[in-house]
Amino acid sequence: MTSLYSAVIFAGVIISSVISPVNALGGSATTVSVSYGATPTVCGIVAGQTSQQIQCWRNGDVFPVFSNISFESISGGRDVFCGIRSGGSTLVCWNSSLIPKRLYYNETVLLRHLTIGDSEICAITNSSNRNFNCWRETGSFASQNYDFRSISSGLGFTCGITLNETNGIVCFGSNLGLASAIQGQFTNIRLLTIVVGGNHACGVNITGFLICRGNNDYGQIDVPDHSPFEFYALALGANHTCALRRLNNFAVCWGGSGGAMDNYTARVSFESIVSGLDFTCGLTSSNFSVICWGEGWARNNSNPVDFELPLNKILPGPCVQSDCKCGVYPQSDSLCSGYGSICRPCDLTSLVPPVPELVPPPPAPGGSNVPRTTRSKRLTRGLLAFAIVGSVGAVAGICTIVYCLWTGVCFGKKKIHNSVQPTVNGANRNGSHNTNGSPVSRSATIRRQLSRGFRRQRSGPSSKQVDKEEEFTFADLALATDNFSPENQIGAGSFGVVYKGKLLDGREVAIKRGEISDKNKKLQEKESAFDSELAFLSRLNHKHLVRLVGYCQERDERLLVYDYMKNGALFDHLHDKLNTEKSNSLLNSWKMRIKIALDAARGIEYLHNYAVPPVIHRDIKSSNILLDANWAARVSDFGLSLMGPVSDREFRPAKAAGTVGYIDPEYYGLNVLTAKSDVYGLGVVLLELLTGRRAIFKTPEVNGGAPISLVDYAVPIIMAGDLEKILDKRVGPPEMKEVEPVELMAYTALHCVNSEGNYRPTMSDIVANLERALGLCGDSHGSISSGMSD
C-alpha cells in the first residue's frame, strides 16, 4: 500500500425504497460502510441516539468511533473509512489503526456525496461552481472541470453523471485506460445512475433498464432479465454485482469467482447494500441489523453461517436537517432521536428527461415549406379521417333516434331511475314536494349536479337498486335516539358521532350527527363531509357498501341516516379489550376473517371499477368496515371520499387526509392521490385480520415498548417466511386446509402495503386472490351461514 488512504473499491449505491441518503444516486456514502484489507471492518451509524455515533465490528469485536461526534454518512475502502459530520461541513477519515485525520472543513461549501477510490476520496458539494472535490493524503487536488449529479469510484478510476441535458458520463483517474474504455462503452447511453466496481460499472438508463459495461471475466456484467425500474439499488465489488429488487427489497447477485451470494439471504429484505472487494453487506428491513455474505466473507470468518453482526440498530438512512423533497421515512423522529429527518427517495422516474415537444418549422416565405407530395399524403389522410368520423357520427345519430323512440324522450316522456333521480330539499320523507318557492339547499344542488356523472354508473356485482333517500326532520331523529342520549352512542365518523336509533315505523337505523360548533372552520368541515357523504352514498349501490336511508338538514344541524349494522365495526371485534377469549366472536376463525376481507375488497372494487366516475374512499380502516346481522362486511364513512381518475395509473393532486397507520405513505409524502391509496389501507386491514394487532401499537415485547406501525412490524416477518409467529393467537394455528389460504391473504397484504403505489395490486387482483383463498378453505373450522354467502 503506497498511501495511507489508498482503497481498491467501494461502490455501494444505497437508494432504499423508503430512504434517501442525502439524495445519493451514485456510489455515495450511507449509514453502513465496509472497510476491507487484512481484516474486514463493518461500521454503521447507530439509531435512536441524540448524537448519531459510529459503531464498528471487526473480527468479532464491537467498538465505538468518536462517541461524542454526530455523523451524517460514512463510506469505506481498503483499510480506510471516512465520515461526513452532521451538516456536511467536515470530512474525517480513519486508517486501519483507527487514527483519525480531518481532510476537509468548510461551513459554507457543504459535502453531499462521498465515494472512495483507489488513490482518491471524492465528494460532491453544494457549490455553484465546480461542484466536486477530490483528496489524497497530501491534501486537495483538482480533477476534471465538470459538474456532476452523482459520482462513484472503483479500482483506479471514478465516473460521474454530468448535470447537462445529455445525462452522459465522464470517467477519470489514475487508470486512464480503463476509465476511457468504460466511458466509451457508455457512449450514447443516457443514464440516471452510475455505480463503479473493480473494473466494471453499472447504471440505470432513462428507460429503467440496468446496463453494465466493462470486464466480464466472472460474469459480473451479465445482468439478469428484469422489467423497467425493477432494480433500484446496486453494490459492486471487484468481480461481482448485487442489486435490490424494488418489489420486495430482496438482494440479487451475479458474478464472483466463488459465488457472490448464498442461500442465507435468499428471502431477506434489505434497506440498503454495500460491497467490499469480494463480499457484500446489507442492512435488513426487519430489525435494522447488518448481515454479510460472499466468498471473501466466508474466507475471512471462521463461522460465516452466523452472518448477523452484533451491532446496535443502525439508521436506515442519514438524519438530515434539510427539507425532505419526497417525504419522510416512518419513525424518523424516534430513529433520529429528534435530530433531523430521514428522507424518502424521489422515484428514479422523476429523473427521466421530458420528451421535447416537436414544433413545426415556420412556413417558408411566399408559400408552404412542406413538399407537395407530403401535403398530398396529409390531405389524403385528412379526407380518410373525415370519412371515418362522419361514418361514426351517422351511426351515433341513428342510435340516438332509436334510443329517443324507445325511452319516450322525443315525446316529452323520460325514464329516470330513482337511484339517480335528483333529490329536491323540499321533498319531505313521505315523498311530497316543496311548493313554497324556498331556495333549494346547497346539498341538493350538489347532488343534482353530480347525478349526471353517476347516471352512467355500471351496476357491477350489485344485488339490487337502492331506494331514493328520505329527508327526515330533526325532531324525528331526536325522538328515534332518545334525544341523542349517550346510551345510544355507538361510534364516530368523519364529521360526527353515530347513534343507534329506532324510527316510528320500527326500522333500526344508525344516525350520524355532525359535531356542533360555533367555529366557522368546523362548520365548513362538517358541511363538506356531509355533502360529500350524501352525494356519494345517494348514488352508489352495492351490497358491501353501507346503505344510506336518508338525511336531515335543518339550520346548523346535519345528520345522515344509515341501515343499522347489528354486529358493529370490525375494529371492535379485533381490538376490543373484552374480546380476549376465542369464543367471544364468530370472527375468530380464519375462514370468517378471509370472508370479511373479501367482502370489504368487493365493496372497494365497486368504488374503483364500477362507479362512474370512480370513487377513492381515502379512509379505509377497520373501524370503517361494518358487519351486518349476517356478518357480511360493508364499507362505510364516505366523508373524505373524492372522485378518482379513470385509470389506476392516473392521479390527482389532493391534500393528504386519512388515519395514521392506514394512510398511504406515498400519498402522505407527495399529496398525490390514486386508487392505490385505498389498496394500502386495505392492506393494513388485512394485516389486522392476520395478527389481531392495531395499525399502530406498542407492547413491551416489540420495539422495546415504543409505538410501531403494523406494517413495519409484520412485513419483515412475513417476508422472512415466519408468518406463524405473528398470527392472532385467539384464532389458533390454521388447519391443514387453511394454511395456504392464510398465506395467500398474508402475501396479498404484503403487496398491498408496498411503499410505492405502482407496485401494489389492483382491487380486482385482490378480490381474485381472496376469492381463491376462501375457496381453498373448503369446510374448514368456522362456518359461514347461507345468509352470509354470495
Secondary structure, DSSP 8 states (H G I E B T S, - for coil): --STT--S-BEE----SS--STT--BS--BSEEEEBSSS-EEEEEBSSSSS--EEEEETTEEEEESTTS-EEEEEEEBTEEEEEETTS-EEEEEETT--EEEEEE-SSS-EEEEEE-SS-EEEEES-SSS-EEEEETTEEE---S--EEEEEE-SS-EEEEESSTT--EEEESS-HHHHHHHHHHTTT--BS-BEE-SSEEEEEBTTS-EEEEE--TTSTT------TT-EEEEEE-SSEEEEEETTT-BEEEEETTTTS--GGGTT-BEEEEEE-SS-EEEEETTT--EEEESHHHHHH-S-TT--B-----B-SS-EESS--TT-B-TTHHHHTTTSSEEB----GGGGS------------TTS--S-HHHHHHHHHHHHHHHHHHHHHHHHHHHHHHHHHHHHTGGGT-----TTTS---TT--TTS----S-----HHHHHHHHHHHHHTT---TT--S-----EE--HHHHHHHTTTT-GGGEEEE-SSEEEEEEE-TTS-EEEEEEE---S-HHHHHHHHHHHHHHHHHHTT---TTB--EEEEEEETTEEEEEEE--TT-BHHHHHH-TT--SGGG-TT-SHHHHHHHHHHHHHHHHHHHHTSSS-EE-S---GGGEEE-TT--EEE---TT-EE--SSTT--EE----S-TTTS-HHHHHH-EE-THHHHHHHHHHHHHHHH---SEE-BTTBGGGS-EEHHHHHHHHHHTT-GGGTS-TTT-S--HHHHHHHHHHHHHHHHHT-SSGGGS--HHHHHHHHHHHHHHHTT-SS---TTT--
